[in-house]
Amino acid sequence: MRIDTDADELARHRAVLRVLRSDAFLCGRSAAQHHRLPIPPRLLGIIEVGVPDTSRAPRRRGVLGRALRVAPDDVVVDEVRVTSAVRTFCDLARDLSVPELVAVADALATPHPELARAIAAFPDHRLRAKLTEAARLRDIASESPKESELRALLRLAGLPVPRCQMVVTDDAGRFVARVDLAFERYGELLEYQGDHHRTDVRQWRRDRTREATLESLGFHVTDITQADLDQPRQLIERVVANLRRRGWGGAPRFSPWFPG
């Protein structure tokens, strides 16, 4: 699960590093772009650059400078000097919600024990609990950042744990679909729909046929969009109502990390 980063943007990052001191490195949002980790659009545009905390943070127009305490393996050379992917994940906790951090954690190739060690060693101890929660909710089976955010919201609301990327077959064993998230016990399926599902007519028609087939097999399908993620409490209310209609007797228990 990776995102594309504009080549011109990466060229800007390299150009900025060339005019700064030799120990400067990309960090935070810019390191995330370099590693092609998913970050929200609100973080794009400004180049984030760090230096060791023994130096003064860079001050330059269009640059967010940081003086950071870094271990020797926190900064790597990958065409440019940049924080490692796992250190970048930790630094992003300053700017991302827990669901957004889960999307980054899902995209990492880092084994969980290594991720846990990086969190334990992260210098900003105030963010370790937030990072630990994001790591706990990680599921590398996720195939898109928005699917990851949605799953994190469900978990942070105390709903049953959904199964990620469940394969559905018909009565004859033929493949029907692989769905984003499934409350398998209750036959409730959640599918994140990006804009291309709405604007591409062929895709829209395929989605409707697929949904009708799934419902003919006894499932109920709920489509989720960015508008739903932007109103997480209302989203959880809708999912809870659907689960209760299909036999769930529980109630949401919102974590302090639930956004809003």
Secondary structure, DSSP 4 states (H G I P E B T S, - for coil): ------HHHHHHHHHHHHHS-TT-EE-HHHHHHHTT----GGG-SSEEEEEETTSPPP-BTTEEEEEE---GGGEEESSSEEE-HHHHHHHGGGT--HHHHHHHHHH----HHHHHHHHHH-S-GGGHHHHHHHHHT--TT--SHHHHHHHHHHHHTTPPPPEEEEEEE-TTS-EEEEEEEEEGGGTEEEEE--THHHH-HHHHHHHHHHHHHHHHTT-EEEEE-HHHHTSHHHHHHHHHHHHHHTT--------TTS--
